[in-house]
Amino acid sequence: MKIVDFLKPGLIIENLTSQNKQDILKEFSQCIEKALGLKADKVFNVLIEREKLGSTGIGEGVAIPHGKLSDIPELVCCFGRSQRGIEFEAIDNKPVYLIFLLLAPENSAGTHLKALAKISKILKDPGFRKQILEAESAEKIYQIIKEEDDKL
């Protein structure tokens, strides 16, 4: 499984503008609606419901919000970067700078978990996180993710 199989270049937000979790999830939902036609309010509601179970801010400046939707045929990933950092209720209580959002079809537990594991693994590398933070464009961010993905 490759991240670039479900992360398309049009789903990278180079500079997130929102400052808190709820607004960030809305910003992602609107990006997904624009790129894929999924209703932003439906995407947002799925993500908020998942966050009620516990924050998906996993620490080290990273969050991986995720959820399942009945009306998507395959995994969808959206990536966003914040230069200022976002209050995301992360487990280490630090701001989040890098966010991989993952949506999966409702009946895809195995695939969904494999994708989450792959994203988590790629984000453990501090050098990778630094490269993403310093990338000058969405295209460069995609290229860095693809190169790291190919190594694993």
N, C-alpha and C positions, 0 to 999 in steps of 0.2 A: 504494500500500500504506500502510495506517494501522496504527500500533502498537495502537491500541484495538480493531482487528479481532481481535487475538489476545491482548490483555491485558484480562482481565475484572476488575471490581472485587473479586470474591472471591479473586483471586490477588495481592493486595497485602498484604505483611507490613509493617505500620507500624513495628514495633520488633523487629528481629531480636535474639534473646537469645544466640545462640552467639558464640564468640570466635575460632574458627579455621575454616579453609576446609572441612575435612571435616565438622565439626558444622553449619556453615552449609548445606552441600549436603544434609545429612540433614534439616535444618529445612525447606528448600525442598521436598524430596522428600515429606515428610509433608504439607505444605500442599497439594501437587498431588494426593496420594492422597485427602485429605479432600475437596477441591473437585471433582476429576474422576474419581476411582476408579482412577486408574493406580497400580500397585503401587509403593510408595515405594522398596523395595529395587531394583527394576528401573531406576527413574529415577536413583537414587543411583549405581548401577553404571555407567550410561551417562555420567554427569557426571564421575565419578572417572576413567574410562578416557580421556575427553577431556583432563582436567587433566594426565594423565601425559605428554601430548604437549607441554605447556607451559602455564603459567598463563594464565588468561583475565582476570587482573587487568591492565587496560589502562592504569592510571595515573590520576592526578588524582582518586583516591578512588573509582574505578569498576571494576567487574568485570562481564563478560558471559559467565558459564558457559553452555555450550550442548552439545547432543548430538542424536542422531537415534534415534527409536524406531520399530519396525515396526508397533506397534499403536495409533498415533494417526492420525486422518484429516486433521488440519490443524495448523498452527502453534499452539503454546501458549507463553504468556509469563507469567512470574511476576516480580513486583518486590518487593524487600525493602530496607529502610533500617536502618542501624545508627547509633545516635547516638555510640557509643563507638569505633567503627572496628574492623575485623577484619584480622588478619594473613592475607593472601591470596596471598602471594608475588607481588605485583604488580610490573610491570616497573620501576616507580620506587621499589620497596621501601618504599612508604608504605602506611598502613592503607587499607582499602576501607570506604566508607560507603554507597554506592549500588550495588545489584546487580540487573541485569536478567538473568533466566534464560530461555533460549529452548530449546524442544524442537521438533523438526521431524519430519515423517514421513520414513521412511528414503529414499525416492526423491524428494526435493524439494530438490536442490542449489541450483537457481536461487532459489527462494522463500526458502530458508534464508539464503542469502547476502544477498539483498535486505533481509531483516528485520534481520540483523546490521548491515548498513550503515546502515539507518535508525536503529536504536538508537544506534549509534556517533555518528551525526551529531547527534542530539538531545542527547546527553550532552557534546558538545564545548563547549556554551555554559555558562560559569561562572555566569551569572545563573540559568539553569534549574536547575543543580545546587544552588545556594543556596536557591532557592525550595522545592525538594523536601526539602532538609534541614530547613527551617524549617516545613514544613507541619504543621498540628496534628492531622491525621487521615488515615486511609487514603482516605477520600472526597476530601479536598482534594488528596492526592497524585495520585489518578486524574484529577481535574479539571485539575491543572497539566499532567500528561502529555498529556491530550487537547487542551488549548489550544495547547501547543507543537507537537504533532503536526499540528494543523490549519494551522499557519503554514508547514510545510514542504511 
